Structures are given as structure tokens and as C-alpha cells.
Amino acid sequence: MMLYPPVADLADKAGSRYQLVNLIARRARNISTAARITGEILEEKPVSLAIEEIYSGKIKIVDP
């Protein structure tokens, strides 16, 4: 579990704080929906998981 990744680093990866918030929210919803469908019990909150994925580089940000 990662404690408080730097917001500036996350915003740099996403392009802006606005895009970062949207990306985290969208990914958290996807994680929550997938867990509900499969019946998986999440040990961490979906938002925390989304932040960790973005910070570690598992999520690639592509501008349209």
C-alpha cells in the first residue's frame, strides 16, 4: 500500500490536475464494477487502487 504519492507527480503523468481527477474517477469506477461482477472483495478502496496504478505506470495516458 502506497501512502500519499505526490500529487505533482501524478498530475505530471496525467497532464493536468483536472485530467488526473477524471482518470482516477473513471478507473475507480471500472475497478468497482469489475469487482462487483466477479464477486471479488476488494481489500483497498477503488480510488486507492486507481491512484497506485497511475503512479506505478500501469495505466497509460493517451491524449485523443
mmCIF file of the N, C-alpha and C atoms, coordinates in Angstrom:
data_MODEL
# 
_entry.id   MODEL 
# 
loop_
_atom_site.group_PDB 
_atom_site.id 
_atom_site.type_symbol 
_atom_site.label_atom_id 
_atom_site.label_alt_id 
_atom_site.label_comp_id 
_atom_site.label_asym_id 
_atom_site.label_entity_id 
_atom_site.label_seq_id 
_atom_site.pdbx_PDB_ins_code 
_atom_site.Cartn_x 
_atom_site.Cartn_y 
_atom_site.Cartn_z 
_atom_site.occupancy 
_atom_site.B_iso_or_equiv 
_atom_site.pdbx_formal_charge 
_atom_site.auth_seq_id 
_atom_site.auth_comp_id 
_atom_site.auth_asym_id 
_atom_site.auth_atom_id 
_atom_site.pdbx_PDB_model_num 
ATOM 1   N N  . MET A 1 1  ? 0.842   -1.183  0.000   1.00 0.00 ? 1  MET A N  1 
ATOM 2   C CA . MET A 1 1  ? 0.000   0.000   0.000   1.00 0.00 ? 1  MET A CA 1 
ATOM 3   C C  . MET A 1 1  ? 0.881   1.237   0.000   1.00 0.00 ? 1  MET A C  1 
ATOM 4   N N  . MET A 1 2  ? 0.595   2.128   -0.891  1.00 0.00 ? 2  MET A N  1 
ATOM 5   C CA . MET A 1 2  ? 1.376   3.348   -1.028  1.00 0.00 ? 2  MET A CA 1 
ATOM 6   C C  . MET A 1 2  ? 0.705   4.461   -0.234  1.00 0.00 ? 2  MET A C  1 
ATOM 7   N N  . LEU A 1 3  ? 1.503   5.212   0.501   1.00 0.00 ? 3  LEU A N  1 
ATOM 8   C CA . LEU A 1 3  ? 0.965   6.322   1.267   1.00 0.00 ? 3  LEU A CA 1 
ATOM 9   C C  . LEU A 1 3  ? 1.240   7.630   0.561   1.00 0.00 ? 3  LEU A C  1 
ATOM 10  N N  . TYR A 1 4  ? 0.182   8.301   0.189   1.00 0.00 ? 4  TYR A N  1 
ATOM 11  C CA . TYR A 1 4  ? 0.244   9.651   -0.342  1.00 0.00 ? 4  TYR A CA 1 
ATOM 12  C C  . TYR A 1 4  ? 1.288   9.867   -1.438  1.00 0.00 ? 4  TYR A C  1 
ATOM 13  N N  . PRO A 1 5  ? 1.071   9.341   -2.630  1.00 0.00 ? 5  PRO A N  1 
ATOM 14  C CA . PRO A 1 5  ? 2.002   9.683   -3.707  1.00 0.00 ? 5  PRO A CA 1 
ATOM 15  C C  . PRO A 1 5  ? 1.908   11.174  -3.995  1.00 0.00 ? 5  PRO A C  1 
ATOM 16  N N  . PRO A 1 6  ? 3.005   11.793  -4.387  1.00 0.00 ? 6  PRO A N  1 
ATOM 17  C CA . PRO A 1 6  ? 2.992   13.245  -4.641  1.00 0.00 ? 6  PRO A CA 1 
ATOM 18  C C  . PRO A 1 6  ? 1.992   13.620  -5.739  1.00 0.00 ? 6  PRO A C  1 
ATOM 19  N N  . VAL A 1 7  ? 1.111   14.546  -5.428  1.00 0.00 ? 7  VAL A N  1 
ATOM 20  C CA . VAL A 1 7  ? 0.088   14.975  -6.380  1.00 0.00 ? 7  VAL A CA 1 
ATOM 21  C C  . VAL A 1 7  ? 0.726   15.593  -7.618  1.00 0.00 ? 7  VAL A C  1 
ATOM 22  N N  . ALA A 1 8  ? 1.827   16.312  -7.418  1.00 0.00 ? 8  ALA A N  1 
ATOM 23  C CA . ALA A 1 8  ? 2.511   16.927  -8.557  1.00 0.00 ? 8  ALA A CA 1 
ATOM 24  C C  . ALA A 1 8  ? 2.992   15.854  -9.543  1.00 0.00 ? 8  ALA A C  1 
ATOM 25  N N  . ASP A 1 9  ? 3.518   14.749  -9.018  1.00 0.00 ? 9  ASP A N  1 
ATOM 26  C CA . ASP A 1 9  ? 3.970   13.663  -9.894  1.00 0.00 ? 9  ASP A CA 1 
ATOM 27  C C  . ASP A 1 9  ? 2.791   13.038  -10.628 1.00 0.00 ? 9  ASP A C  1 
ATOM 28  N N  . LEU A 1 10 ? 1.692   12.829  -9.919  1.00 0.00 ? 10 LEU A N  1 
ATOM 29  C CA . LEU A 1 10 ? 0.507   12.260  -10.558 1.00 0.00 ? 10 LEU A CA 1 
ATOM 30  C C  . LEU A 1 10 ? -0.046  13.194  -11.630 1.00 0.00 ? 10 LEU A C  1 
ATOM 31  N N  . ALA A 1 11 ? -0.089  14.484  -11.320 1.00 0.00 ? 11 ALA A N  1 
ATOM 32  C CA . ALA A 1 11 ? -0.604  15.461  -12.282 1.00 0.00 ? 11 ALA A CA 1 
ATOM 33  C C  . ALA A 1 11 ? 0.288   15.526  -13.521 1.00 0.00 ? 11 ALA A C  1 
ATOM 34  N N  . ASP A 1 12 ? 1.599   15.396  -13.332 1.00 0.00 ? 12 ASP A N  1 
ATOM 35  C CA . ASP A 1 12 ? 2.514   15.393  -14.480 1.00 0.00 ? 12 ASP A CA 1 
ATOM 36  C C  . ASP A 1 12 ? 2.240   14.201  -15.386 1.00 0.00 ? 12 ASP A C  1 
ATOM 37  N N  . LYS A 1 13 ? 1.936   13.061  -14.804 1.00 0.00 ? 13 LYS A N  1 
ATOM 38  C CA . LYS A 1 13 ? 1.650   11.866  -15.601 1.00 0.00 ? 13 LYS A CA 1 
ATOM 39  C C  . LYS A 1 13 ? 0.342   12.003  -16.369 1.00 0.00 ? 13 LYS A C  1 
ATOM 40  N N  . ALA A 1 14 ? -0.633  12.694  -15.765 1.00 0.00 ? 14 ALA A N  1 
ATOM 41  C CA . ALA A 1 14 ? -1.946  12.827  -16.392 1.00 0.00 ? 14 ALA A CA 1 
ATOM 42  C C  . ALA A 1 14 ? -2.041  14.046  -17.302 1.00 0.00 ? 14 ALA A C  1 
ATOM 43  N N  . GLY A 1 15 ? -1.164  15.018  -17.118 1.00 0.00 ? 15 GLY A N  1 
ATOM 44  C CA . GLY A 1 15 ? -1.212  16.217  -17.941 1.00 0.00 ? 15 GLY A CA 1 
ATOM 45  C C  . GLY A 1 15 ? -1.705  17.430  -17.189 1.00 0.00 ? 15 GLY A C  1 
ATOM 46  N N  . SER A 1 16 ? -2.696  17.236  -16.334 1.00 0.00 ? 16 SER A N  1 
ATOM 47  C CA . SER A 1 16 ? -3.210  18.328  -15.503 1.00 0.00 ? 16 SER A CA 1 
ATOM 48  C C  . SER A 1 16 ? -3.974  17.708  -14.327 1.00 0.00 ? 16 SER A C  1 
ATOM 49  N N  . ARG A 1 17 ? -4.255  18.525  -13.338 1.00 0.00 ? 17 ARG A N  1 
ATOM 50  C CA . ARG A 1 17 ? -4.996  18.021  -12.183 1.00 0.00 ? 17 ARG A CA 1 
ATOM 51  C C  . ARG A 1 17 ? -6.424  17.644  -12.575 1.00 0.00 ? 17 ARG A C  1 
ATOM 52  N N  . TYR A 1 18 ? -7.001  18.390  -13.490 1.00 0.00 ? 18 TYR A N  1 
ATOM 53  C CA . TYR A 1 18 ? -8.357  18.084  -13.961 1.00 0.00 ? 18 TYR A CA 1 
ATOM 54  C C  . TYR A 1 18 ? -8.392  16.712  -14.623 1.00 0.00 ? 18 TYR A C  1 
ATOM 55  N N  . GLN A 1 19 ? -7.456  16.440  -15.509 1.00 0.00 ? 19 GLN A N  1 
ATOM 56  C CA . GLN A 1 19 ? -7.400  15.144  -16.167 1.00 0.00 ? 19 GLN A CA 1 
ATOM 57  C C  . GLN A 1 19 ? -7.100  14.038  -15.168 1.00 0.00 ? 19 GLN A C  1 
ATOM 58  N N  . LEU A 1 20 ? -6.278  14.353  -14.172 1.00 0.00 ? 20 LEU A N  1 
ATOM 59  C CA . LEU A 1 20 ? -5.941  13.372  -13.150 1.00 0.00 ? 20 LEU A CA 1 
ATOM 60  C C  . LEU A 1 20 ? -7.193  12.948  -12.381 1.00 0.00 ? 20 LEU A C  1 
ATOM 61  N N  . VAL A 1 21 ? -7.992  13.903  -11.959 1.00 0.00 ? 21 VAL A N  1 
ATOM 62  C CA . VAL A 1 21 ? -9.217  13.594  -11.220 1.00 0.00 ? 21 VAL A CA 1 
ATOM 63  C C  . VAL A 1 21 ? -10.160 12.758  -12.067 1.00 0.00 ? 21 VAL A C  1 
ATOM 64  N N  . ASN A 1 22 ? -10.324 13.127  -13.322 1.00 0.00 ? 22 ASN A N  1 
ATOM 65  C CA . ASN A 1 22 ? -11.193 12.354  -14.212 1.00 0.00 ? 22 ASN A CA 1 
ATOM 66  C C  . ASN A 1 22 ? -10.672 10.939  -14.429 1.00 0.00 ? 22 ASN A C  1 
ATOM 67  N N  . LEU A 1 23 ? -9.377  10.807  -14.609 1.00 0.00 ? 23 LEU A N  1 
ATOM 68  C CA . LEU A 1 23 ? -8.775  9.497   -14.824 1.00 0.00 ? 23 LEU A CA 1 
ATOM 69  C C  . LEU A 1 23 ? -8.934  8.614   -13.598 1.00 0.00 ? 23 LEU A C  1 
ATOM 70  N N  . ILE A 1 24 ? -8.680  9.160   -12.419 1.00 0.00 ? 24 ILE A N  1 
ATOM 71  C CA . ILE A 1 24 ? -8.819  8.385   -11.187 1.00 0.00 ? 24 ILE A CA 1 
ATOM 72  C C  . ILE A 1 24 ? -10.264 7.951   -10.995 1.00 0.00 ? 24 ILE A C  1 
ATOM 73  N N  . ALA A 1 25 ? -11.202 8.854   -11.201 1.00 0.00 ? 25 ALA A N  1 
ATOM 74  C CA . ALA A 1 25 ? -12.619 8.521   -11.027 1.00 0.00 ? 25 ALA A CA 1 
ATOM 75  C C  . ALA A 1 25 ? -13.069 7.445   -12.006 1.00 0.00 ? 25 ALA A C  1 
ATOM 76  N N  . ARG A 1 26 ? -12.672 7.589   -13.263 1.00 0.00 ? 26 ARG A N  1 
ATOM 77  C CA . ARG A 1 26 ? -13.065 6.612   -14.284 1.00 0.00 ? 26 ARG A CA 1 
ATOM 78  C C  . ARG A 1 26 ? -12.485 5.237   -13.976 1.00 0.00 ? 26 ARG A C  1 
ATOM 79  N N  . ARG A 1 27 ? -11.202 5.193   -13.612 1.00 0.00 ? 27 ARG A N  1 
ATOM 80  C CA . ARG A 1 27 ? -10.558 3.913   -13.321 1.00 0.00 ? 27 ARG A CA 1 
ATOM 81  C C  . ARG A 1 27 ? -11.137 3.283   -12.054 1.00 0.00 ? 27 ARG A C  1 
ATOM 82  N N  . ALA A 1 28 ? -11.426 4.093   -11.046 1.00 0.00 ? 28 ALA A N  1 
ATOM 83  C CA . ALA A 1 28 ? -12.009 3.572   -9.804  1.00 0.00 ? 28 ALA A CA 1 
ATOM 84  C C  . ALA A 1 28 ? -13.380 2.950   -10.079 1.00 0.00 ? 28 ALA A C  1 
ATOM 85  N N  . ARG A 1 29 ? -14.178 3.596   -10.931 1.00 0.00 ? 29 ARG A N  1 
ATOM 86  C CA . ARG A 1 29 ? -15.478 3.029   -11.291 1.00 0.00 ? 29 ARG A CA 1 
ATOM 87  C C  . ARG A 1 29 ? -15.311 1.697   -12.010 1.00 0.00 ? 29 ARG A C  1 
ATOM 88  N N  . ASN A 1 30 ? -14.317 1.619   -12.908 1.00 0.00 ? 30 ASN A N  1 
ATOM 89  C CA . ASN A 1 30 ? -14.063 0.361   -13.620 1.00 0.00 ? 30 ASN A CA 1 
ATOM 90  C C  . ASN A 1 30 ? -13.659 -0.748  -12.656 1.00 0.00 ? 30 ASN A C  1 
ATOM 91  N N  . ILE A 1 31 ? -12.798 -0.428  -11.719 1.00 0.00 ? 31 ILE A N  1 
ATOM 92  C CA . ILE A 1 31 ? -12.350 -1.407  -10.721 1.00 0.00 ? 31 ILE A CA 1 
ATOM 93  C C  . ILE A 1 31 ? -13.535 -1.879  -9.886  1.00 0.00 ? 31 ILE A C  1 
ATOM 94  N N  . SER A 1 32 ? -14.362 -0.942  -9.436  1.00 0.00 ? 32 SER A N  1 
ATOM 95  C CA . SER A 1 32 ? -15.520 -1.274  -8.613  1.00 0.00 ? 32 SER A CA 1 
ATOM 96  C C  . SER A 1 32 ? -16.514 -2.151  -9.366  1.00 0.00 ? 32 SER A C  1 
ATOM 97  N N  . THR A 1 33 ? -16.777 -1.802  -10.608 1.00 0.00 ? 33 THR A N  1 
ATOM 98  C CA . THR A 1 33 ? -17.714 -2.572  -11.426 1.00 0.00 ? 33 THR A CA 1 
ATOM 99  C C  . THR A 1 33 ? -17.191 -3.981  -11.672 1.00 0.00 ? 33 THR A C  1 
ATOM 100 N N  . ALA A 1 34 ? -15.919 -4.100  -12.003 1.00 0.00 ? 34 ALA A N  1 
ATOM 101 C CA . ALA A 1 34 ? -15.326 -5.414  -12.260 1.00 0.00 ? 34 ALA A CA 1 
ATOM 102 C C  . ALA A 1 34 ? -15.369 -6.283  -11.000 1.00 0.00 ? 34 ALA A C  1 
ATOM 103 N N  . ALA A 1 35 ? -15.110 -5.687  -9.846  1.00 0.00 ? 35 ALA A N  1 
ATOM 104 C CA . ALA A 1 35 ? -15.147 -6.437  -8.591  1.00 0.00 ? 35 ALA A CA 1 
ATOM 105 C C  . ALA A 1 35 ? -16.568 -6.910  -8.284  1.00 0.00 ? 35 ALA A C  1 
ATOM 106 N N  . ARG A 1 36 ? -17.553 -6.058  -8.559  1.00 0.00 ? 36 ARG A N  1 
ATOM 107 C CA . ARG A 1 36 ? -18.941 -6.419  -8.310  1.00 0.00 ? 36 ARG A CA 1 
ATOM 108 C C  . ARG A 1 36 ? -19.373 -7.570  -9.224  1.00 0.00 ? 36 ARG A C  1 
ATOM 109 N N  . ILE A 1 37 ? -18.970 -7.517  -10.490 1.00 0.00 ? 37 ILE A N  1 
ATOM 110 C CA . ILE A 1 37 ? -19.365 -8.550  -11.453 1.00 0.00 ? 37 ILE A CA 1 
ATOM 111 C C  . ILE A 1 37 ? -18.737 -9.893  -11.104 1.00 0.00 ? 37 ILE A C  1 
ATOM 112 N N  . THR A 1 38 ? -17.458 -9.872  -10.735 1.00 0.00 ? 38 THR A N  1 
ATOM 113 C CA . THR A 1 38 ? -16.760 -11.127 -10.433 1.00 0.00 ? 38 THR A CA 1 
ATOM 114 C C  . THR A 1 38 ? -16.977 -11.604 -9.002  1.00 0.00 ? 38 THR A C  1 
ATOM 115 N N  . GLY A 1 39 ? -17.554 -10.748 -8.154  1.00 0.00 ? 39 GLY A N  1 
ATOM 116 C CA . GLY A 1 39 ? -17.765 -11.124 -6.764  1.00 0.00 ? 39 GLY A CA 1 
ATOM 117 C C  . GLY A 1 39 ? -16.525 -10.989 -5.910  1.00 0.00 ? 39 GLY A C  1 
ATOM 118 N N  . GLU A 1 40 ? -15.528 -10.316 -6.441  1.00 0.00 ? 40 GLU A N  1 
ATOM 119 C CA . GLU A 1 40 ? -14.258 -10.128 -5.719  1.00 0.00 ? 40 GLU A CA 1 
ATOM 120 C C  . GLU A 1 40 ? -14.454 -9.114  -4.589  1.00 0.00 ? 40 GLU A C  1 
ATOM 121 N N  . ILE A 1 41 ? -13.853 -9.399  -3.454  1.00 0.00 ? 41 ILE A N  1 
ATOM 122 C CA . ILE A 1 41 ? -13.884 -8.470  -2.333  1.00 0.00 ? 41 ILE A CA 1 
ATOM 123 C C  . ILE A 1 41 ? -12.579 -7.690  -2.341  1.00 0.00 ? 41 ILE A C  1 
ATOM 124 N N  . LEU A 1 42 ? -12.685 -6.379  -2.441  1.00 0.00 ? 42 LEU A N  1 
ATOM 125 C CA . LEU A 1 42 ? -11.503 -5.525  -2.518  1.00 0.00 ? 42 LEU A CA 1 
ATOM 126 C C  . LEU A 1 42 ? -10.977 -5.230  -1.118  1.00 0.00 ? 42 LEU A C  1 
ATOM 127 N N  . GLU A 1 43 ? -9.677  -5.383  -0.939  1.00 0.00 ? 43 GLU A N  1 
ATOM 128 C CA . GLU A 1 43 ? -9.060  -5.082  0.351   1.00 0.00 ? 43 GLU A CA 1 
ATOM 129 C C  . GLU A 1 43 ? -8.773  -3.591  0.495   1.00 0.00 ? 43 GLU A C  1 
ATOM 130 N N  . GLU A 1 44 ? -8.634  -2.904  -0.635  1.00 0.00 ? 44 GLU A N  1 
ATOM 131 C CA . GLU A 1 44 ? -8.409  -1.464  -0.635  1.00 0.00 ? 44 GLU A CA 1 
ATOM 132 C C  . GLU A 1 44 ? -9.544  -0.793  -1.382  1.00 0.00 ? 44 GLU A C  1 
ATOM 133 N N  . LYS A 1 45 ? -9.686  0.496   -1.160  1.00 0.00 ? 45 LYS A N  1 
ATOM 134 C CA . LYS A 1 45 ? -10.719 1.254   -1.859  1.00 0.00 ? 45 LYS A CA 1 
ATOM 135 C C  . LYS A 1 45 ? -10.343 1.386   -3.335  1.00 0.00 ? 45 LYS A C  1 
ATOM 136 N N  . PRO A 1 46 ? -11.338 1.388   -4.219  1.00 0.00 ? 46 PRO A N  1 
ATOM 137 C CA . PRO A 1 46 ? -11.061 1.504   -5.652  1.00 0.00 ? 46 PRO A CA 1 
ATOM 138 C C  . PRO A 1 46 ? -10.261 2.757   -6.009  1.00 0.00 ? 46 PRO A C  1 
ATOM 139 N N  . VAL A 1 47 ? -10.496 3.864   -5.318  1.00 0.00 ? 47 VAL A N  1 
ATOM 140 C CA . VAL A 1 47 ? -9.750  5.092   -5.607  1.00 0.00 ? 47 VAL A CA 1 
ATOM 141 C C  . VAL A 1 47 ? -8.274  4.897   -5.285  1.00 0.00 ? 47 VAL A C  1 
ATOM 142 N N  . SER A 1 48 ? -7.974  4.240   -4.170  1.00 0.00 ? 48 SER A N  1 
ATOM 143 C CA . SER A 1 48 ? -6.581  3.982   -3.807  1.00 0.00 ? 48 SER A CA 1 
ATOM 144 C C  . SER A 1 48 ? -5.905  3.083   -4.839  1.00 0.00 ? 48 SER A C  1 
ATOM 145 N N  . LEU A 1 49 ? -6.623  2.078   -5.294  1.00 0.00 ? 49 LEU A N  1 
ATOM 146 C CA . LEU A 1 49 ? -6.073  1.190   -6.318  1.00 0.00 ? 49 LEU A CA 1 
ATOM 147 C C  . LEU A 1 49 ? -5.813  1.947   -7.619  1.00 0.00 ? 49 LEU A C  1 
ATOM 148 N N  . ALA A 1 50 ? -6.731  2.822   -7.996  1.00 0.00 ? 50 ALA A N  1 
ATOM 149 C CA . ALA A 1 50 ? -6.564  3.606   -9.217  1.00 0.00 ? 50 ALA A CA 1 
ATOM 150 C C  . ALA A 1 50 ? -5.357  4.527   -9.111  1.00 0.00 ? 50 ALA A C  1 
ATOM 151 N N  . ILE A 1 51 ? -5.183  5.172   -7.978  1.00 0.00 ? 51 ILE A N  1 
ATOM 152 C CA . ILE A 1 51 ? -4.030  6.056   -7.781  1.00 0.00 ? 51 ILE A CA 1 
ATOM 153 C C  . ILE A 1 51 ? -2.727  5.270   -7.869  1.00 0.00 ? 51 ILE A C  1 
ATOM 154 N N  . GLU A 1 52 ? -2.686  4.104   -7.243  1.00 0.00 ? 52 GLU A N  1 
ATOM 155 C CA . GLU A 1 52 ? -1.476  3.270   -7.298  1.00 0.00 ? 52 GLU A CA 1 
ATOM 156 C C  . GLU A 1 52 ? -1.164  2.855   -8.725  1.00 0.00 ? 52 GLU A C  1 
ATOM 157 N N  . GLU A 1 53 ? -2.193  2.489   -9.499  1.00 0.00 ? 53 GLU A N  1 
ATOM 158 C CA . GLU A 1 53 ? -1.972  2.079   -10.890 1.00 0.00 ? 53 GLU A CA 1 
ATOM 159 C C  . GLU A 1 53 ? -1.422  3.230   -11.722 1.00 0.00 ? 53 GLU A C  1 
ATOM 160 N N  . ILE A 1 54 ? -1.940  4.411   -11.523 1.00 0.00 ? 54 ILE A N  1 
ATOM 161 C CA . ILE A 1 54 ? -1.463  5.567   -12.277 1.00 0.00 ? 54 ILE A CA 1 
ATOM 162 C C  . ILE A 1 54 ? -0.040  5.909   -11.881 1.00 0.00 ? 54 ILE A C  1 
ATOM 163 N N  . TYR A 1 55 ? 0.241   5.913   -10.594 1.00 0.00 ? 55 TYR A N  1 
ATOM 164 C CA . TYR A 1 55 ? 1.570   6.295   -10.104 1.00 0.00 ? 55 TYR A CA 1 
ATOM 165 C C  . TYR A 1 55 ? 2.633   5.285   -10.540 1.00 0.00 ? 55 TYR A C  1 
ATOM 166 N N  . SER A 1 56 ? 2.278   3.994   -10.537 1.00 0.00 ? 56 SER A N  1 
ATOM 167 C CA . SER A 1 56 ? 3.249   2.972   -10.909 1.00 0.00 ? 56 SER A CA 1 
ATOM 168 C C  . SER A 1 56 ? 3.421   2.823   -12.422 1.00 0.00 ? 56 SER A C  1 
ATOM 169 N N  . GLY A 1 57 ? 2.540   3.444   -13.192 1.00 0.00 ? 57 GLY A N  1 
ATOM 170 C CA . GLY A 1 57 ? 2.668   3.400   -14.648 1.00 0.00 ? 57 GLY A CA 1 
ATOM 171 C C  . GLY A 1 57 ? 1.899   2.278   -15.298 1.00 0.00 ? 57 GLY A C  1 
ATOM 172 N N  . LYS A 1 58 ? 1.044   1.571   -14.554 1.00 0.00 ? 58 LYS A N  1 
ATOM 173 C CA . LYS A 1 58 ? 0.246   0.501   -15.136 1.00 0.00 ? 58 LYS A CA 1 
ATOM 174 C C  . LYS A 1 58 ? -0.821  1.047   -16.075 1.00 0.00 ? 58 LYS A C  1 
ATOM 175 N N  . ILE A 1 59 ? -1.236  2.281   -15.855 1.00 0.00 ? 59 ILE A N  1 
ATOM 176 C CA . ILE A 1 59 ? -2.219  2.949   -16.698 1.00 0.00 ? 59 ILE A CA 1 
ATOM 177 C C  . ILE A 1 59 ? -1.491  3.906   -17.619 1.00 0.00 ? 59 ILE A C  1 
ATOM 178 N N  . LYS A 1 60 ? -1.684  3.744   -18.897 1.00 0.00 ? 60 LYS A N  1 
ATOM 179 C CA . LYS A 1 60 ? -1.064  4.637   -19.880 1.00 0.00 ? 60 LYS A CA 1 
ATOM 180 C C  . LYS A 1 60 ? -2.054  5.733   -20.262 1.00 0.00 ? 60 LYS A C  1 
ATOM 181 N N  . ILE A 1 61 ? -1.633  6.975   -20.169 1.00 0.00 ? 61 ILE A N  1 
ATOM 182 C CA . ILE A 1 61 ? -2.485  8.097   -20.502 1.00 0.00 ? 61 ILE A CA 1 
ATOM 183 C C  . ILE A 1 61 ? -2.253  8.456   -21.968 1.00 0.00 ? 61 ILE A C  1 
ATOM 184 N N  . VAL A 1 62 ? -3.343  8.438   -22.744 1.00 0.00 ? 62 VAL A N  1 
ATOM 185 C CA . VAL A 1 62 ? -3.255  8.743   -24.175 1.00 0.00 ? 62 VAL A CA 1 
ATOM 186 C C  . VAL A 1 62 ? -4.171  9.916   -24.459 1.00 0.00 ? 62 VAL A C  1 
ATOM 187 N N  . ASP A 1 63 ? -3.611  10.980  -25.024 1.00 0.00 ? 63 ASP A N  1 
ATOM 188 C CA . ASP A 1 63 ? -4.427  12.129  -25.407 1.00 0.00 ? 63 ASP A CA 1 
ATOM 189 C C  . ASP A 1 63 ? -5.157  11.821  -26.714 1.00 0.00 ? 63 ASP A C  1 
ATOM 190 N N  . PRO A 1 64 ? -6.439  12.179  -26.797 1.00 0.00 ? 64 PRO A N  1 
ATOM 191 C CA . PRO A 1 64 ? -7.180  11.902  -28.029 1.00 0.00 ? 64 PRO A CA 1 
ATOM 192 C C  . PRO A 1 64 ? -6.760  12.836  -29.153 1.00 0.00 ? 64 PRO A C  1 
# 
